[in-house]
Amino acid sequence: MSSRQVIYILYLSESKDSLFYLENETSLFKAFSQPKSAEWILTKYVNSAFIGTNLEKILREEACPQVIITGLTTNHCVETTTRMSGNLGFIPILI
């Protein structure tokens, strides 16, 4: 059985008015999706999980040709990350 690396992306905003502002409880992971201790957590500040993070480097080092993507805001961050993963040569699967 092959193992799959799980990588969580935490989206934070520098705007105090945002739901994703660091000090707002709404920026935290929901109870049903808490990362386990061995899982990666990357923080991003823009729509794509590839910009400003080392996500691409991790996926290439782990030799992950397929990327399974899920998230909360499909027409923003999820869509942007999915499109960019394809542009970078990965095979995206959007759940």
C-alpha positions in Angstrom: 0.0 0.0 0.0 1.4 3.4 -0.9 1.2 6.3 1.4 0.1 9.7 0.4 1.5 12.9 1.8 -1.2 15.3 3.2 -0.4 19.0 2.9 -2.6 21.6 4.5 -2.7 25.1 3.3 -3.6 27.8 5.7 -4.7 31.0 4.0 -4.1 34.2 6.1 -4.8 37.8 5.4 -3.0 40.8 6.6 -6.2 42.8 6.6 -7.8 43.1 10.1 -11.3 43.2 8.4 -10.8 39.7 6.8 -12.2 36.5 8.1 -8.7 35.1 7.4 -6.9 37.6 9.6 -4.4 35.7 11.8 -6.0 36.8 15.1 -9.5 35.8 14.0 -10.8 32.4 15.1 -12.3 32.1 11.6 -8.8 31.8 10.1 -8.1 28.5 11.9 -8.6 25.0 10.6 -12.1 23.7 11.3 -12.5 20.9 13.9 -13.3 18.3 11.2 -10.1 19.0 9.3 -7.3 19.3 11.9 -3.8 18.4 10.6 -2.1 15.5 12.3 1.4 16.0 13.7 3.2 14.4 10.8 1.4 16.4 8.1 2.7 19.5 6.4 1.1 22.9 7.1 2.0 25.7 4.6 0.8 29.3 5.0 -0.2 31.4 2.0 -1.3 35.0 1.6 -2.6 34.9 -2.0 -5.1 32.7 -3.9 -2.6 30.1 -5.2 -1.0 27.7 -2.7 2.0 27.7 -5.0 2.9 31.4 -4.7 5.0 32.3 -1.6 5.2 28.7 -0.4 7.5 25.7 -1.0 4.6 23.5 -2.2 6.0 22.9 -5.6 9.4 22.0 -4.1 7.8 19.5 -1.7 5.7 17.9 -4.4 8.7 17.5 -6.7 10.9 16.1 -3.9 8.2 13.6 -2.9 7.8 12.7 -6.6 4.0 13.4 -6.5 2.8 13.6 -10.1 -0.9 13.8 -9.0 -2.3 16.4 -6.7 -5.7 15.9 -5.1 -7.2 19.2 -4.1 -10.0 20.1 -1.9 -10.9 23.3 0.0 -13.5 25.7 1.1 -13.8 28.4 -1.5 -13.9 26.6 -4.9 -14.1 29.7 -7.1 -11.1 31.4 -5.5 -8.2 29.6 -3.8 -9.2 26.0 -4.8 -9.6 26.9 -8.4 -6.5 29.0 -8.6 -4.3 26.2 -7.0 -5.9 23.6 -9.2 -5.2 25.5 -12.4 -1.7 26.4 -11.3 -0.9 22.8 -10.5 -1.8 21.8 -14.0 0.3 24.7 -15.4 3.3 23.4 -13.4 2.9 19.9 -14.9 1.1 18.1 -12.1 -2.1 16.1 -12.7 -4.7 17.9 -10.6 -7.7 16.0 -9.2 -10.3 18.4 -7.8 -12.7 17.0 -5.1 
